[in-house]
Amino acid sequence: MKKTADRFEELAACVRELHSYEVPEIVAVPIVQGTPDYLEWIRRETAPERGE
């Protein structure tokens, strides 16, 4: 899953709640480089929706 750093805890809580593993792998990985079109796609896809 992809989320912005400020939404990490929200995502981690959701994974812990829904995952069957006792200790699921929940990690954050920085994006060091990427193609402009992919980085733009990430920005759009992880933007909070209006009303959230």
mmCIF file of the N, C-alpha and C atoms, coordinates in Angstrom:
data_MODEL
# 
_entry.id   MODEL 
# 
loop_
_atom_site.group_PDB 
_atom_site.id 
_atom_site.type_symbol 
_atom_site.label_atom_id 
_atom_site.label_alt_id 
_atom_site.label_comp_id 
_atom_site.label_asym_id 
_atom_site.label_entity_id 
_atom_site.label_seq_id 
_atom_site.pdbx_PDB_ins_code 
_atom_site.Cartn_x 
_atom_site.Cartn_y 
_atom_site.Cartn_z 
_atom_site.occupancy 
_atom_site.B_iso_or_equiv 
_atom_site.pdbx_formal_charge 
_atom_site.auth_seq_id 
_atom_site.auth_comp_id 
_atom_site.auth_asym_id 
_atom_site.auth_atom_id 
_atom_site.pdbx_PDB_model_num 
ATOM 1   N N  . MET A 1 1  ? 0.840   -1.171  0.000   1.00 0.00 ? 1  MET A N  1 
ATOM 2   C CA . MET A 1 1  ? 0.000   0.000   0.000   1.00 0.00 ? 1  MET A CA 1 
ATOM 3   C C  . MET A 1 1  ? 0.881   1.229   0.000   1.00 0.00 ? 1  MET A C  1 
ATOM 4   N N  . LYS A 1 2  ? 0.345   2.261   -0.555  1.00 0.00 ? 2  LYS A N  1 
ATOM 5   C CA . LYS A 1 2  ? 1.094   3.513   -0.614  1.00 0.00 ? 2  LYS A CA 1 
ATOM 6   C C  . LYS A 1 2  ? 0.301   4.598   0.111   1.00 0.00 ? 2  LYS A C  1 
ATOM 7   N N  . LYS A 1 3  ? 0.954   5.259   1.012   1.00 0.00 ? 3  LYS A N  1 
ATOM 8   C CA . LYS A 1 3  ? 0.381   6.402   1.728   1.00 0.00 ? 3  LYS A CA 1 
ATOM 9   C C  . LYS A 1 3  ? 1.491   7.395   1.988   1.00 0.00 ? 3  LYS A C  1 
ATOM 10  N N  . THR A 1 4  ? 1.132   8.609   2.258   1.00 0.00 ? 4  THR A N  1 
ATOM 11  C CA . THR A 1 4  ? 2.126   9.610   2.617   1.00 0.00 ? 4  THR A CA 1 
ATOM 12  C C  . THR A 1 4  ? 2.570   9.373   4.060   1.00 0.00 ? 4  THR A C  1 
ATOM 13  N N  . ALA A 1 5  ? 3.735   9.906   4.413   1.00 0.00 ? 5  ALA A N  1 
ATOM 14  C CA . ALA A 1 5  ? 4.302   9.689   5.748   1.00 0.00 ? 5  ALA A CA 1 
ATOM 15  C C  . ALA A 1 5  ? 3.356   10.137  6.855   1.00 0.00 ? 5  ALA A C  1 
ATOM 16  N N  . ASP A 1 6  ? 2.628   11.204  6.619   1.00 0.00 ? 6  ASP A N  1 
ATOM 17  C CA . ASP A 1 6  ? 1.730   11.700  7.667   1.00 0.00 ? 6  ASP A CA 1 
ATOM 18  C C  . ASP A 1 6  ? 0.535   10.776  7.906   1.00 0.00 ? 6  ASP A C  1 
ATOM 19  N N  . ARG A 1 7  ? 0.312   9.797   7.047   1.00 0.00 ? 7  ARG A N  1 
ATOM 20  C CA . ARG A 1 7  ? -0.802  8.853   7.229   1.00 0.00 ? 7  ARG A CA 1 
ATOM 21  C C  . ARG A 1 7  ? -0.314  7.446   7.604   1.00 0.00 ? 7  ARG A C  1 
ATOM 22  N N  . PHE A 1 8  ? 0.995   7.315   7.946   1.00 0.00 ? 8  PHE A N  1 
ATOM 23  C CA . PHE A 1 8  ? 1.571   6.009   8.275   1.00 0.00 ? 8  PHE A CA 1 
ATOM 24  C C  . PHE A 1 8  ? 0.849   5.344   9.443   1.00 0.00 ? 8  PHE A C  1 
ATOM 25  N N  . GLU A 1 9  ? 0.671   6.043   10.539  1.00 0.00 ? 9  GLU A N  1 
ATOM 26  C CA . GLU A 1 9  ? 0.043   5.443   11.729  1.00 0.00 ? 9  GLU A CA 1 
ATOM 27  C C  . GLU A 1 9  ? -1.382  4.977   11.438  1.00 0.00 ? 9  GLU A C  1 
ATOM 28  N N  . GLU A 1 10 ? -2.107  5.744   10.656  1.00 0.00 ? 10 GLU A N  1 
ATOM 29  C CA . GLU A 1 10 ? -3.466  5.377   10.261  1.00 0.00 ? 10 GLU A CA 1 
ATOM 30  C C  . GLU A 1 10 ? -3.453  4.063   9.481   1.00 0.00 ? 10 GLU A C  1 
ATOM 31  N N  . LEU A 1 11 ? -2.540  3.958   8.533   1.00 0.00 ? 11 LEU A N  1 
ATOM 32  C CA . LEU A 1 11 ? -2.426  2.741   7.738   1.00 0.00 ? 11 LEU A CA 1 
ATOM 33  C C  . LEU A 1 11 ? -1.965  1.574   8.600   1.00 0.00 ? 11 LEU A C  1 
ATOM 34  N N  . ALA A 1 12 ? -0.961  1.790   9.451   1.00 0.00 ? 12 ALA A N  1 
ATOM 35  C CA . ALA A 1 12 ? -0.452  0.720   10.310  1.00 0.00 ? 12 ALA A CA 1 
ATOM 36  C C  . ALA A 1 12 ? -1.558  0.171   11.218  1.00 0.00 ? 12 ALA A C  1 
ATOM 37  N N  . ALA A 1 13 ? -2.369  1.036   11.775  1.00 0.00 ? 13 ALA A N  1 
ATOM 38  C CA . ALA A 1 13 ? -3.470  0.593   12.633  1.00 0.00 ? 13 ALA A CA 1 
ATOM 39  C C  . ALA A 1 13 ? -4.462  -0.259  11.853  1.00 0.00 ? 13 ALA A C  1 
ATOM 40  N N  . CYS A 1 14 ? -4.751  0.138   10.636  1.00 0.00 ? 14 CYS A N  1 
ATOM 41  C CA . CYS A 1 14 ? -5.676  -0.617  9.794   1.00 0.00 ? 14 CYS A CA 1 
ATOM 42  C C  . CYS A 1 14 ? -5.113  -2.005  9.475   1.00 0.00 ? 14 CYS A C  1 
ATOM 43  N N  . VAL A 1 15 ? -3.836  -2.068  9.126   1.00 0.00 ? 15 VAL A N  1 
ATOM 44  C CA . VAL A 1 15 ? -3.204  -3.356  8.812   1.00 0.00 ? 15 VAL A CA 1 
ATOM 45  C C  . VAL A 1 15 ? -3.227  -4.261  10.034  1.00 0.00 ? 15 VAL A C  1 
ATOM 46  N N  . ARG A 1 16 ? -2.861  -3.725  11.199  1.00 0.00 ? 16 ARG A N  1 
ATOM 47  C CA . ARG A 1 16 ? -2.871  -4.532  12.431  1.00 0.00 ? 16 ARG A CA 1 
ATOM 48  C C  . ARG A 1 16 ? -4.262  -5.083  12.714  1.00 0.00 ? 16 ARG A C  1 
ATOM 49  N N  . GLU A 1 17 ? -5.272  -4.286  12.494  1.00 0.00 ? 17 GLU A N  1 
ATOM 50  C CA . GLU A 1 17 ? -6.649  -4.693  12.769  1.00 0.00 ? 17 GLU A CA 1 
ATOM 51  C C  . GLU A 1 17 ? -7.118  -5.792  11.816  1.00 0.00 ? 17 GLU A C  1 
ATOM 52  N N  . LEU A 1 18 ? -6.748  -5.706  10.549  1.00 0.00 ? 18 LEU A N  1 
ATOM 53  C CA . LEU A 1 18 ? -7.285  -6.601  9.539   1.00 0.00 ? 18 LEU A CA 1 
ATOM 54  C C  . LEU A 1 18 ? -6.403  -7.809  9.221   1.00 0.00 ? 18 LEU A C  1 
ATOM 55  N N  . HIS A 1 19 ? -5.116  -7.747  9.534   1.00 0.00 ? 19 HIS A N  1 
ATOM 56  C CA . HIS A 1 19 ? -4.184  -8.804  9.141   1.00 0.00 ? 19 HIS A CA 1 
ATOM 57  C C  . HIS A 1 19 ? -4.243  -9.970  10.115  1.00 0.00 ? 19 HIS A C  1 
ATOM 58  N N  . SER A 1 20 ? -4.096  -11.175 9.600   1.00 0.00 ? 20 SER A N  1 
ATOM 59  C CA . SER A 1 20 ? -4.158  -12.366 10.449  1.00 0.00 ? 20 SER A CA 1 
ATOM 60  C C  . SER A 1 20 ? -2.832  -12.664 11.154  1.00 0.00 ? 20 SER A C  1 
ATOM 61  N N  . TYR A 1 21 ? -1.713  -12.094 10.696  1.00 0.00 ? 21 TYR A N  1 
ATOM 62  C CA . TYR A 1 21 ? -0.425  -12.360 11.335  1.00 0.00 ? 21 TYR A CA 1 
ATOM 63  C C  . TYR A 1 21 ? -0.359  -11.687 12.702  1.00 0.00 ? 21 TYR A C  1 
ATOM 64  N N  . GLU A 1 22 ? 0.332   -12.338 13.633  1.00 0.00 ? 22 GLU A N  1 
ATOM 65  C CA . GLU A 1 22 ? 0.530   -11.744 14.948  1.00 0.00 ? 22 GLU A CA 1 
ATOM 66  C C  . GLU A 1 22 ? 1.368   -10.467 14.837  1.00 0.00 ? 22 GLU A C  1 
ATOM 67  N N  . VAL A 1 23 ? 2.394   -10.516 13.980  1.00 0.00 ? 23 VAL A N  1 
ATOM 68  C CA . VAL A 1 23 ? 3.252   -9.355  13.752  1.00 0.00 ? 23 VAL A CA 1 
ATOM 69  C C  . VAL A 1 23 ? 3.388   -9.155  12.238  1.00 0.00 ? 23 VAL A C  1 
ATOM 70  N N  . PRO A 1 24 ? 2.454   -8.415  11.628  1.00 0.00 ? 24 PRO A N  1 
ATOM 71  C CA . PRO A 1 24 ? 2.565   -8.185  10.183  1.00 0.00 ? 24 PRO A CA 1 
ATOM 72  C C  . PRO A 1 24 ? 3.727   -7.240  9.863   1.00 0.00 ? 24 PRO A C  1 
ATOM 73  N N  . GLU A 1 25 ? 4.270   -7.379  8.669   1.00 0.00 ? 25 GLU A N  1 
ATOM 74  C CA . GLU A 1 25 ? 5.342   -6.479  8.239   1.00 0.00 ? 25 GLU A CA 1 
ATOM 75  C C  . GLU A 1 25 ? 4.727   -5.146  7.825   1.00 0.00 ? 25 GLU A C  1 
ATOM 76  N N  . ILE A 1 26 ? 5.043   -4.120  8.584   1.00 0.00 ? 26 ILE A N  1 
ATOM 77  C CA . ILE A 1 26 ? 4.569   -2.770  8.297   1.00 0.00 ? 26 ILE A CA 1 
ATOM 78  C C  . ILE A 1 26 ? 5.801   -1.877  8.314   1.00 0.00 ? 26 ILE A C  1 
ATOM 79  N N  . VAL A 1 27 ? 6.218   -1.428  7.151   1.00 0.00 ? 27 VAL A N  1 
ATOM 80  C CA . VAL A 1 27 ? 7.423   -0.617  7.054   1.00 0.00 ? 27 VAL A CA 1 
ATOM 81  C C  . VAL A 1 27 ? 7.169   0.593   6.169   1.00 0.00 ? 27 VAL A C  1 
ATOM 82  N N  . ALA A 1 28 ? 7.978   1.608   6.372   1.00 0.00 ? 28 ALA A N  1 
ATOM 83  C CA . ALA A 1 28 ? 7.942   2.794   5.515   1.00 0.00 ? 28 ALA A CA 1 
ATOM 84  C C  . ALA A 1 28 ? 9.250   2.830   4.734   1.00 0.00 ? 28 ALA A C  1 
ATOM 85  N N  . VAL A 1 29 ? 9.147   3.088   3.449   1.00 0.00 ? 29 VAL A N  1 
ATOM 86  C CA . VAL A 1 29 ? 10.307  3.131   2.574   1.00 0.00 ? 29 VAL A CA 1 
ATOM 87  C C  . VAL A 1 29 ? 10.319  4.485   1.866   1.00 0.00 ? 29 VAL A C  1 
ATOM 88  N N  . PRO A 1 30 ? 11.404  5.229   1.995   1.00 0.00 ? 30 PRO A N  1 
ATOM 89  C CA . PRO A 1 30 ? 11.455  6.524   1.303   1.00 0.00 ? 30 PRO A CA 1 
ATOM 90  C C  . PRO A 1 30 ? 11.632  6.335   -0.195  1.00 0.00 ? 30 PRO A C  1 
ATOM 91  N N  . ILE A 1 31 ? 11.041  7.209   -0.953  1.00 0.00 ? 31 ILE A N  1 
ATOM 92  C CA . ILE A 1 31 ? 11.263  7.227   -2.400  1.00 0.00 ? 31 ILE A CA 1 
ATOM 93  C C  . ILE A 1 31 ? 12.444  8.143   -2.647  1.00 0.00 ? 31 ILE A C  1 
ATOM 94  N N  . VAL A 1 32 ? 13.507  7.576   -3.162  1.00 0.00 ? 32 VAL A N  1 
ATOM 95  C CA . VAL A 1 32 ? 14.721  8.329   -3.411  1.00 0.00 ? 32 VAL A CA 1 
ATOM 96  C C  . VAL A 1 32 ? 14.703  8.936   -4.807  1.00 0.00 ? 32 VAL A C  1 
ATOM 97  N N  . GLN A 1 33 ? 14.223  8.167   -5.772  1.00 0.00 ? 33 GLN A N  1 
ATOM 98  C CA . GLN A 1 33 ? 14.113  8.647   -7.140  1.00 0.00 ? 33 GLN A CA 1 
ATOM 99  C C  . GLN A 1 33 ? 12.938  7.956   -7.808  1.00 0.00 ? 33 GLN A C  1 
ATOM 100 N N  . GLY A 1 34 ? 12.467  8.557   -8.873  1.00 0.00 ? 34 GLY A N  1 
ATOM 101 C CA . GLY A 1 34 ? 11.400  7.966   -9.657  1.00 0.00 ? 34 GLY A CA 1 
ATOM 102 C C  . GLY A 1 34 ? 11.169  8.784   -10.910 1.00 0.00 ? 34 GLY A C  1 
ATOM 103 N N  . THR A 1 35 ? 10.497  8.174   -11.868 1.00 0.00 ? 35 THR A N  1 
ATOM 104 C CA . THR A 1 35 ? 10.185  8.923   -13.077 1.00 0.00 ? 35 THR A CA 1 
ATOM 105 C C  . THR A 1 35 ? 9.104   9.950   -12.756 1.00 0.00 ? 35 THR A C  1 
ATOM 106 N N  . PRO A 1 36 ? 9.128   11.079  -13.423 1.00 0.00 ? 36 PRO A N  1 
ATOM 107 C CA . PRO A 1 36 ? 8.151   12.129  -13.121 1.00 0.00 ? 36 PRO A CA 1 
ATOM 108 C C  . PRO A 1 36 ? 6.698   11.655  -13.226 1.00 0.00 ? 36 PRO A C  1 
ATOM 109 N N  . ASP A 1 37 ? 6.380   10.844  -14.227 1.00 0.00 ? 37 ASP A N  1 
ATOM 110 C CA . ASP A 1 37 ? 4.994   10.402  -14.366 1.00 0.00 ? 37 ASP A CA 1 
ATOM 111 C C  . ASP A 1 37 ? 4.576   9.483   -13.220 1.00 0.00 ? 37 ASP A C  1 
ATOM 112 N N  . TYR A 1 38 ? 5.476   8.615   -12.761 1.00 0.00 ? 38 TYR A N  1 
ATOM 113 C CA . TYR A 1 38 ? 5.142   7.734   -11.635 1.00 0.00 ? 38 TYR A CA 1 
ATOM 114 C C  . TYR A 1 38 ? 5.003   8.530   -10.345 1.00 0.00 ? 38 TYR A C  1 
ATOM 115 N N  . LEU A 1 39 ? 5.914   9.465   -10.106 1.00 0.00 ? 39 LEU A N  1 
ATOM 116 C CA . LEU A 1 39 ? 5.829   10.277  -8.898  1.00 0.00 ? 39 LEU A CA 1 
ATOM 117 C C  . LEU A 1 39 ? 4.544   11.109  -8.868  1.00 0.00 ? 39 LEU A C  1 
ATOM 118 N N  . GLU A 1 40 ? 4.124   11.586  -10.018 1.00 0.00 ? 40 GLU A N  1 
ATOM 119 C CA . GLU A 1 40 ? 2.861   12.329  -10.094 1.00 0.00 ? 40 GLU A CA 1 
ATOM 120 C C  . GLU A 1 40 ? 1.689   11.408  -9.800  1.00 0.00 ? 40 GLU A C  1 
ATOM 121 N N  . TRP A 1 41 ? 1.744   10.187  -10.314 1.00 0.00 ? 41 TRP A N  1 
ATOM 122 C CA . TRP A 1 41 ? 0.686   9.212   -10.046 1.00 0.00 ? 41 TRP A CA 1 
ATOM 123 C C  . TRP A 1 41 ? 0.597   8.924   -8.545  1.00 0.00 ? 41 TRP A C  1 
ATOM 124 N N  . ILE A 1 42 ? 1.755   8.725   -7.908  1.00 0.00 ? 42 ILE A N  1 
ATOM 125 C CA . ILE A 1 42 ? 1.786   8.502   -6.457  1.00 0.00 ? 42 ILE A CA 1 
ATOM 126 C C  . ILE A 1 42 ? 1.140   9.682   -5.728  1.00 0.00 ? 42 ILE A C  1 
ATOM 127 N N  . ARG A 1 43 ? 1.517   10.903  -6.121  1.00 0.00 ? 43 ARG A N  1 
ATOM 128 C CA . ARG A 1 43 ? 0.963   12.097  -5.470  1.00 0.00 ? 43 ARG A CA 1 
ATOM 129 C C  . ARG A 1 43 ? -0.551  12.121  -5.568  1.00 0.00 ? 43 ARG A C  1 
ATOM 130 N N  . ARG A 1 44 ? -1.074  11.851  -6.770  1.00 0.00 ? 44 ARG A N  1 
ATOM 131 C CA . ARG A 1 44 ? -2.525  11.848  -6.969  1.00 0.00 ? 44 ARG A CA 1 
ATOM 132 C C  . ARG A 1 44 ? -3.224  10.740  -6.182  1.00 0.00 ? 44 ARG A C  1 
ATOM 133 N N  . GLU A 1 45 ? -2.658  9.549   -6.234  1.00 0.00 ? 45 GLU A N  1 
ATOM 134 C CA . GLU A 1 45 ? -3.292  8.387   -5.616  1.00 0.00 ? 45 GLU A CA 1 
ATOM 135 C C  . GLU A 1 45 ? -3.274  8.406   -4.099  1.00 0.00 ? 45 GLU A C  1 
ATOM 136 N N  . THR A 1 46 ? -2.318  9.126   -3.505  1.00 0.00 ? 46 THR A N  1 
ATOM 137 C CA . THR A 1 46 ? -2.222  9.149   -2.047  1.00 0.00 ? 46 THR A CA 1 
ATOM 138 C C  . THR A 1 46 ? -2.783  10.434  -1.449  1.00 0.00 ? 46 THR A C  1 
ATOM 139 N N  . ALA A 1 47 ? -3.280  11.328  -2.275  1.00 0.00 ? 47 ALA A N  1 
ATOM 140 C CA . ALA A 1 47 ? -3.863  12.576  -1.758  1.00 0.00 ? 47 ALA A CA 1 
ATOM 141 C C  . ALA A 1 47 ? -5.155  12.245  -1.004  1.00 0.00 ? 47 ALA A C  1 
ATOM 142 N N  . PRO A 1 48 ? -5.330  12.851  0.167   1.00 0.00 ? 48 PRO A N  1 
ATOM 143 C CA . PRO A 1 48 ? -6.589  12.629  0.881   1.00 0.00 ? 48 PRO A CA 1 
ATOM 144 C C  . PRO A 1 48 ? -7.771  13.079  0.030   1.00 0.00 ? 48 PRO A C  1 
ATOM 145 N N  . GLU A 1 49 ? -8.819  12.322  0.094   1.00 0.00 ? 49 GLU A N  1 
ATOM 146 C CA . GLU A 1 49 ? -10.015 12.708  -0.648  1.00 0.00 ? 49 GLU A CA 1 
ATOM 147 C C  . GLU A 1 49 ? -10.705 13.834  0.081   1.00 0.00 ? 49 GLU A C  1 
ATOM 148 N N  . ARG A 1 50 ? -11.412 14.636  -0.653  1.00 0.00 ? 50 ARG A N  1 
ATOM 149 C CA . ARG A 1 50 ? -12.143 15.746  -0.036  1.00 0.00 ? 50 ARG A CA 1 
ATOM 150 C C  . ARG A 1 50 ? -13.124 15.188  0.982   1.00 0.00 ? 50 ARG A C  1 
ATOM 151 N N  . GLY A 1 51 ? -13.189 15.835  2.133   1.00 0.00 ? 51 GLY A N  1 
ATOM 152 C CA . GLY A 1 51 ? -14.102 15.412  3.176   1.00 0.00 ? 51 GLY A CA 1 
ATOM 153 C C  . GLY A 1 51 ? -13.481 14.446  4.169   1.00 0.00 ? 51 GLY A C  1 
ATOM 154 N N  . GLU A 1 52 ? -12.232 14.026  3.943   1.00 0.00 ? 52 GLU A N  1 
ATOM 155 C CA . GLU A 1 52 ? -11.585 13.127  4.911   1.00 0.00 ? 52 GLU A CA 1 
ATOM 156 C C  . GLU A 1 52 ? -11.065 13.894  6.071   1.00 0.00 ? 52 GLU A C  1 
# 
